[in-house]
Amino acid sequence: MENSSLFIILQRMRVPFLVIVITYTIAITGLILIEGLDSNGKPYHMSIFDAFYFITYTATTIGFGETPYDFTYSQRMWVTFSIYLTVLGWFYAIGSLVSLLQDKLFLQEIQKSKFKRQIGDLKEKFIIILGYNQITKEIINKAIEQGTRTVVIEKDKKRINELLLESFTPTVPVLNCDNYSIKVLESAGIKKSNCKAIVSLFEDDNMNLRIALTSRLLNKHVKIAAKSTTTNQTENLKDLDVEIIANPFSIISSEINIALSAPNIFRLEKWLYGLDTLVAKLPVFPKGKYIICGYGRLGRKIYEKLNVNDIELDLVELDINKAQSYSDEEISHVNFGNADDKQMLLNVGVKEASAIIAATNDDTTNLSILATAKKLNPSIKTIVRENEMEDFSIFKNADIDHIFLPSKILINKTTNALIRPLSDKFIRLMLKKDEKWASKLVKNLITVIDESPIVFELSIDEDQSPEVYKHLKNNQTLNLEFLFRSLHNKEQSNNVVPLLLKRKEEYTLLPQNSLELEIEDKILIACDKYAKSDIEYICQNIYEFHYALTGKEKETIFKRN
């Protein structure tokens, strides 16, 4: 049935309604049949209306008095019986109604109906987020900052209450459900044309894969962001054409590799994610011997990257049961034991090591490992995996050289790919470049703009840049440099560095200013706030566009009625 809540009301209140109807019928029938006396002492029978009117205010305990004439003793005896009969009927009906209003299934259906109305009213572009936690909370905030609505599906009622207490503006529609079935995803609006993406970042890789498969079947155009923690899972998601695959362990290991081989690429990445400026101090990853404590999914990835850089490595694993999943080669270079044990660290050469990485999934263990290592070798560089994303971090005051937070990495990777797809593409292309290329770009950005440029994406289309669109539509030409002209002086350019141009399915890194624009071009631009304002005015305001084009003010024409 389309309206399940109405069906539940009709089903659950059917018997109480029949009880009231039957009690009223009995009481009214008795009053009609029992003979009374009018004001002249003549016999009379009450009409149906008078009997119904009297029973109505009597059964509801209002009690206006006897009508239309004083009752005989026979009538009063019947009324006495009717009072108890109808009041008991009302008590039963009210009790049933109160029970219904507390029924979990009914309340859930009411929430579903409200949720469906909210989804039906959504006209802006939105993304569906599965599960509410610290990670998805940050994704919601970043989406709101960029003007993108979000819809949440969550199993845990407690977490839904936490979401509601956040009072997001605009409101975030939320649905409480027991699973993430096809029906639930359809209710969340996955088939709507303005649904741009679905986010599934569960720890369960199989659940993420199932949701990706279901989403692709329901809407082949929707963008999917899914978490992966293994190479096999990543390959499965790629087979489904999942656009955004977030593997925090691969990202962390890649960052260590980049920091070792191309620190300026690492600098650009942190700037694009909004974590640091272009002149921020980067973590130092020294050459020399490294000790990795925790040879799980993250430890394996870090080992692979450091091995590529010909770095001497010693591995420590706390859980000897994991040895069953290791190959013979892995067992040969893994030491089993308590990594915070002094003797164990001495045995693996902590005093000669340049750096130690605590990569277990327990924050207390990681902190203990690094504290012990620091006592044995005060000059050792400490790198840690922080698992819990809390407002207060115990690691911040622990004098640790570098902290990797998988949760933050998931947030940055996912939101950047969902909300700023060109920025995400630029990062992926940039990672293929070398240190020389990155160093030159960092220097150019700082010289032309400043140490913390703004990054935004511009589309040459009727919505975002109508004036440029109309000009190109008339077969006239404009080059990229035109967008960068200052509205204070047409002969000068604003502080702008174009980072990426997307034309159809081709991408151009650092496009030349002389490049001619085409309709449907998408451009990633780095600039300061004044340049961003001028670019928006040129693209959207006919007068500013005319000035940038001709250097003259466009005359305003007023029409008289």
FENSULZI-V282882 format. One record per helix or strand of 3 or more residues. SS is the DSSP state (helix for helix, strand for strand). FROM is the first residue (numbers start at 1). TO is the last residue. Records with the same first field share a line. If there is no record, write none. Layout:
SS = FROM-TO ; FROM-TO
This chain:
helix = 4-12 ; 14-33 ; 48-59 ; 73-101 ; 104-121 ; 134-145 ; 157-166 ; 182-187 ; 205-218 ; 231-239 ; 248-261 ; 263-272 ; 297-308 ; 320-325 ; 328-333 ; 342-347 ; 363-376 ; 406-419 ; 421-430 ; 435-448 ; 466-473 ; 480-484 ; 529-540 ; 542-550
strand = 126-130 ; 149-154 ; 173-176 ; 195-200 ; 223-227 ; 244-246 ; 290-293 ; 313-317 ; 334-336 ; 355-358 ; 381-386 ; 402-405 ; 454-459 ; 496-503 ; 506-509 ; 522-527
